[in-house]
Amino acid sequence: QVQLVQSGAEVKKPGASVKVSCKASGYTFTGYYMHWVRQAPGQGLEWMGWINPNSGGTNYAQKFQGRVTMTRDTSISTAYMELSRLRSDDTAVYYCARDSTVRGAIGYWGQGTLVTVSS
Amino acid sequence: EIVLTQSPGTLSLSPGERATLSCRASQSVSSSYLAWYQQKPGQAPRLLIYGASSRATGIPDRFSGSGSGTDFTLTISRLEPEDFAVYYCQQYGSSFGQGTKVEIK
């Protein structure tokens, strides 16, 4: 079965960077786009971008352009999301999420990684 | 960038009632690229509807989606206790709406 297992919670200071990993199993990693979505405490979902694990191509939401980098390592079926110049309002649960069999519709989600930004 | 606006923000209904949730886009969205998700507290979202009107695998037929252009609707024909949750629309590979909370009246 499809599983997306994310790295553990992080606490960072303002101005620092964070890198979250997402290890995929149960399917062909290069066959499906991977999205990153975040959710601040008590708030809605915010789409950050996607990566095509096959080509490495990316598409980032305008809001995160210049601050986010999505990469992958196909040898270990793992996707990464790095967010730089962290601010307190970046405190959120970060999810990796895979396309369903319909490209663009998100069918599988990781368990989420809480990133707390605090001085 | 297309902005999705959901209404109402909160819907207070009783089990067995019909729920109608709206998602309006700032520009026309291809119907093929509109999805609805359900999220319960402490859980990741779950895909309900893709392509504006197709139910995802395992989704009960009391959930239905409709609409085109800039106006889309998610309907829950008869609310079950497990349906009380927050619902989001999304254009594929782009922003989500701000969500509609369906709460027990």
Interface residues (C-beta under 8 A of the other chain):
Chain A: Y33 H35 V37 G44 L45 E46 W47 W50 N59 A61 Q62 Y95 A97 S100 V102 R103 G104 A105 I106 G107 W109 G110 Q111 G112
Chain B: E1 Y33 A35 Y37 Q39 A44 P45 L47 Y50 G51 S54 A56 V86 Y88 Q90 Y92 G93 S94 S95 F96 G97 Q98 G99
